[in-house]
Amino acid sequence: MINYILWELQYDTYFSGGCKREDKEIIVENQIEMRWDLLNNFNPNWLFQPPNLFGMRRNPSQCADTNESVEYNSCDCEPGELELICPWDCCGGCGKPGCQGERGEVGPQGAVGPQGPRGERGERGPAGPCGYPQNCIFASFAGQDIILPERACFPLKIDISDITQNISLCNEYSVSLTPGYYAVYYYLSTEIKRRGFMKLTPVLNDCIQTIYGAYAEAEKRKEEILVLSRYFFIEIPCASTLYFAWESSAVSSQISMYLSIEKLGRQ
């Protein structure tokens, strides 16, 4: 501490050369009184300096007065240069940053955060294709113990009517149909007591539809039951009339029948 005060006195004396001698003496006396006052009130604890636990770099010029050895570190130096490191924390300055350490392990995943607010409602999408009609379009006809001659138009009696009126009964023999696609099913049964045949043919707008007809024949000369049954699809391009033509080898036949007509949803 005394050396430091003497050094300060020399410094002040040196740079006060432009002053008069009397002024110099006053300045020096004032400086000496200030230094002695600091020395009398000096706290000895200030002399304690902790060791350099964190590898702080020192200024080697300020450490030259100590008897400690000077370490050299070439980690961050350019080729051919050495960096001086003071072993005691006598300067308090920070040197260049050291080498970057290895990257640590990834920590555990944090807890899931709370659910965010509900977003705004999006725009309405395009309309989908049309579905099947909710109301099925169909009608049925039935009859039991119907007596028919050898040739005749088959009589029809409504069992379940069509509420849409796409399928309606024109008279006791024919049915009126609107344009579209239809599924038609018929079933007939009769008892024949001798060898013979029976035949049923649909007629659309007075045109015989033999492709949708049915035929049955009894080969034995004894009582036998014959059955006619068909199921087919038909296209009706315009408003039309449908009836069935009956033909049999027997003079008189007792018949039971069932007929169903359904309009399909196909456009």
C-alpha positions as CSV (number, residue, x, y, z in Angstrom):
1,M,0.0,0.0,0.0
2,I,2.9,2.4,0.8
3,N,4.5,1.6,-2.5
4,Y,1.2,2.5,-4.2
5,I,1.1,5.9,-2.4
6,L,4.7,6.7,-3.3
7,W,4.0,5.8,-6.9
8,E,1.0,8.1,-6.9
9,L,3.2,10.9,-5.4
10,Q,5.8,10.5,-8.2
11,Y,3.0,10.5,-10.8
12,D,1.5,13.7,-9.4
13,T,4.9,15.4,-9.0
14,Y,5.9,14.5,-12.6
15,F,2.7,15.9,-14.2
16,S,2.7,19.1,-12.1
17,G,5.8,20.5,-13.8
18,G,3.9,23.4,-15.2
19,C,3.1,24.8,-11.7
20,K,5.1,27.0,-9.4
21,R,7.3,25.5,-6.7
22,E,5.0,26.8,-3.9
23,D,1.9,25.3,-5.6
24,K,3.7,22.0,-6.1
25,E,4.6,21.9,-2.4
26,I,1.0,22.6,-1.4
27,I,-0.3,19.9,-3.8
28,V,2.2,17.3,-2.6
29,E,1.4,18.0,1.0
30,N,-2.3,17.7,0.4
31,Q,-1.8,14.5,-1.4
32,I,0.4,13.0,1.3
33,E,-2.2,13.9,3.9
34,M,-4.9,12.2,1.9
35,R,-2.8,9.1,1.4
36,W,-1.9,8.9,5.2
37,D,-5.5,9.4,6.1
38,L,-6.5,6.5,3.8
39,L,-3.7,4.4,5.3
40,N,-4.8,5.1,9.0
41,N,-8.4,4.3,8.2
42,F,-7.6,1.3,6.0
43,N,-9.6,-1.9,6.6
44,P,-7.2,-4.9,6.7
45,N,-10.0,-7.2,5.3
46,W,-9.6,-5.4,1.9
47,L,-6.3,-7.1,1.5
48,F,-8.0,-10.5,1.3
49,Q,-8.4,-11.7,-2.2
50,P,-10.1,-15.1,-2.8
51,P,-8.3,-17.6,-5.1
52,N,-9.4,-17.7,-8.8
53,L,-11.9,-20.5,-8.7
54,F,-13.5,-19.8,-12.1
55,G,-10.4,-19.5,-14.2
56,M,-10.6,-15.7,-14.6
57,R,-7.8,-14.4,-16.8
58,R,-5.5,-11.8,-15.5
59,N,-3.4,-9.0,-16.9
60,P,0.2,-10.3,-16.8
61,S,1.6,-6.8,-16.4
62,Q,-0.2,-6.3,-13.1
63,C,0.9,-9.7,-11.8
64,A,4.6,-9.0,-12.6
65,D,5.2,-7.8,-9.0
66,T,4.1,-11.1,-7.5
67,N,6.3,-14.1,-7.2
68,E,3.6,-16.4,-8.6
69,S,4.4,-18.3,-11.7
70,V,2.5,-17.4,-14.9
71,E,0.6,-20.1,-16.8
72,Y,0.2,-20.2,-20.5
73,N,-2.8,-21.3,-22.4
74,S,-3.0,-21.7,-26.1
75,C,-6.6,-22.8,-26.5
76,D,-7.9,-19.7,-28.1
77,C,-4.6,-18.2,-29.4
78,E,-3.5,-17.9,-33.0
79,P,-0.6,-20.1,-34.1
80,G,2.7,-19.0,-32.5
81,E,1.0,-17.0,-29.8
82,L,0.6,-17.8,-26.1
83,E,-1.9,-16.4,-23.7
84,L,-0.8,-15.5,-20.2
85,I,-3.0,-16.4,-17.2
86,C,-2.4,-15.1,-13.8
87,P,-2.9,-17.7,-11.0
88,W,-4.3,-15.0,-8.5
89,D,-7.3,-12.8,-9.1
90,C,-5.1,-9.6,-9.0
91,C,-6.6,-7.8,-12.0
92,G,-10.3,-8.8,-12.1
93,G,-10.5,-8.5,-15.9
94,C,-12.1,-11.1,-18.3
95,G,-10.1,-12.6,-21.1
96,K,-11.2,-14.3,-24.3
97,P,-14.0,-16.9,-24.1
98,G,-12.8,-20.4,-23.7
99,C,-13.6,-23.4,-25.9
100,Q,-17.2,-24.4,-26.2
101,G,-18.1,-27.4,-24.1
102,E,-20.0,-30.5,-25.2
103,R,-23.8,-30.3,-25.7
104,G,-25.8,-31.8,-22.8
105,E,-28.4,-34.4,-23.0
106,V,-32.0,-33.6,-24.0
107,G,-34.2,-33.0,-21.0
108,P,-37.4,-34.8,-20.3
109,Q,-40.6,-33.8,-22.2
110,G,-42.7,-31.3,-20.5
111,A,-46.3,-31.7,-19.5
112,V,-49.1,-31.2,-22.1
113,G,-50.5,-27.7,-22.0
114,P,-54.1,-26.9,-21.7
115,Q,-56.4,-27.1,-24.7
116,G,-56.6,-23.9,-26.7
117,P,-59.8,-22.0,-27.4
118,R,-62.2,-23.4,-30.0
119,G,-61.7,-22.0,-33.5
120,E,-64.2,-20.3,-35.7
121,R,-66.7,-22.4,-37.6
122,G,-65.6,-23.0,-41.2
123,E,-67.6,-22.4,-44.4
124,R,-70.3,-24.8,-45.4
125,G,-69.1,-27.5,-47.8
126,P,-70.7,-28.3,-51.2
127,A,-73.9,-30.3,-51.3
128,G,-73.6,-34.0,-51.7
129,P,-75.3,-36.2,-54.3
130,C,-79.0,-36.8,-54.1
131,G,-80.0,-39.8,-52.1
132,Y,-82.7,-42.4,-52.6
133,P,-86.3,-41.1,-52.4
134,Q,-87.7,-41.3,-48.9
135,N,-91.0,-42.7,-50.1
136,C,-90.8,-45.9,-52.1
137,I,-93.0,-45.9,-55.1
138,F,-94.8,-49.3,-55.5
139,A,-98.2,-51.0,-55.8
140,S,-99.4,-54.5,-55.5
141,F,-102.3,-56.5,-57.0
142,A,-103.8,-59.8,-55.8
143,G,-106.6,-62.2,-56.6
144,Q,-107.8,-65.6,-55.5
145,D,-110.0,-68.3,-57.2
146,I,-110.3,-66.2,-60.4
147,I,-112.2,-68.1,-63.2
148,L,-110.8,-67.5,-66.7
149,P,-111.7,-68.9,-70.1
150,E,-109.1,-70.1,-72.7
151,R,-108.1,-66.5,-73.7
152,A,-108.7,-63.3,-71.8
153,C,-107.1,-60.2,-70.3
154,F,-106.1,-61.0,-66.8
155,P,-108.2,-59.1,-64.2
156,L,-106.3,-57.0,-61.6
157,K,-107.5,-56.0,-58.2
158,I,-105.5,-53.5,-56.0
159,D,-103.9,-54.9,-52.9
160,I,-101.7,-51.9,-51.9
161,S,-102.2,-48.6,-53.8
162,D,-99.4,-46.2,-54.8
163,I,-99.8,-42.9,-52.9
164,T,-97.7,-41.0,-55.5
165,Q,-100.0,-42.1,-58.4
166,N,-97.0,-43.1,-60.5
167,I,-98.7,-46.6,-60.6
168,S,-102.4,-46.5,-60.9
169,L,-105.2,-48.7,-62.1
170,C,-106.9,-47.5,-65.3
171,N,-109.6,-50.2,-65.4
172,E,-110.0,-53.7,-64.1
173,Y,-107.4,-55.1,-66.5
174,S,-104.7,-52.4,-67.1
175,V,-102.2,-50.3,-65.1
176,S,-101.0,-46.8,-66.0
177,L,-97.3,-46.1,-65.5
178,T,-95.4,-42.8,-65.6
179,P,-91.9,-42.6,-67.3
180,G,-89.1,-44.3,-65.5
181,Y,-87.6,-47.7,-64.6
182,Y,-89.7,-50.4,-63.0
183,A,-89.2,-53.8,-61.4
184,V,-92.2,-56.1,-62.1
185,Y,-92.9,-59.4,-60.4
186,Y,-95.8,-61.8,-60.9
187,Y,-96.8,-65.2,-59.6
188,L,-99.8,-67.4,-60.8
189,S,-100.9,-70.9,-59.8
190,T,-103.7,-73.1,-61.1
191,E,-104.9,-76.7,-60.9
192,I,-105.1,-78.7,-64.1
193,K,-107.0,-82.0,-64.1
194,R,-105.7,-83.2,-67.4
195,R,-102.9,-82.7,-69.8
196,G,-102.6,-79.1,-71.0
197,F,-100.7,-75.7,-70.7
198,M,-101.1,-72.1,-69.6
199,K,-99.3,-68.9,-70.7
200,L,-99.1,-65.3,-69.5
201,T,-97.7,-62.4,-71.6
202,P,-97.2,-58.7,-70.6
203,V,-98.5,-56.2,-73.1
204,L,-97.2,-52.6,-73.1
205,N,-99.0,-50.0,-75.1
206,D,-100.6,-52.9,-77.2
207,C,-97.2,-54.4,-77.9
208,I,-96.7,-58.0,-76.7
209,Q,-93.5,-58.4,-74.6
210,T,-92.8,-62.1,-75.2
211,I,-89.4,-61.7,-73.6
212,Y,-91.1,-61.2,-70.2
213,G,-93.8,-63.9,-70.7
214,A,-94.0,-67.2,-68.9
215,Y,-95.2,-70.7,-70.0
216,A,-96.0,-73.9,-68.1
217,E,-97.3,-77.3,-69.4
218,A,-98.8,-80.4,-67.7
219,E,-97.6,-83.7,-69.3
220,K,-99.4,-86.2,-67.1
221,R,-103.1,-87.0,-67.4
222,K,-103.9,-86.5,-63.8
223,E,-104.6,-83.6,-61.4
224,E,-101.6,-81.3,-61.3
225,I,-100.7,-77.7,-60.1
226,L,-98.9,-75.4,-62.6
227,V,-97.0,-72.3,-61.5
228,L,-96.0,-69.2,-63.5
229,S,-93.4,-66.8,-62.0
230,R,-91.3,-64.0,-63.5
231,Y,-89.3,-61.0,-62.2
232,F,-87.9,-58.4,-64.6
233,F,-86.9,-54.8,-65.1
234,I,-88.4,-52.6,-67.7
235,E,-87.9,-49.0,-68.9
236,I,-90.9,-46.9,-69.6
237,P,-89.9,-43.9,-71.8
238,C,-93.3,-42.2,-71.7
239,A,-96.6,-42.6,-70.0
240,S,-97.8,-46.1,-70.8
241,T,-100.4,-48.7,-70.2
242,L,-99.6,-52.3,-69.1
243,Y,-101.8,-55.4,-69.0
244,F,-101.4,-59.2,-69.1
245,A,-102.8,-61.5,-71.7
246,W,-103.9,-64.9,-70.5
247,E,-104.0,-68.1,-72.6
248,S,-104.8,-71.7,-71.5
249,S,-105.7,-75.1,-73.0
250,A,-108.4,-75.6,-70.5
251,V,-111.9,-74.3,-71.2
252,S,-112.1,-73.0,-67.6
253,S,-109.3,-72.4,-65.1
254,Q,-109.4,-71.4,-61.4
255,I,-106.4,-69.2,-60.8
256,S,-104.7,-67.4,-57.8
257,M,-102.3,-64.6,-58.6
258,Y,-100.0,-61.9,-57.2
259,L,-98.5,-58.9,-59.0
260,S,-96.1,-56.2,-57.7
261,I,-94.8,-53.2,-59.6
262,E,-92.1,-50.9,-58.1
263,K,-90.7,-47.7,-59.6
264,L,-86.9,-47.4,-59.1
265,G,-85.1,-44.3,-58.0
266,R,-82.8,-44.2,-60.9
267,Q,-82.9,-41.0,-63.0
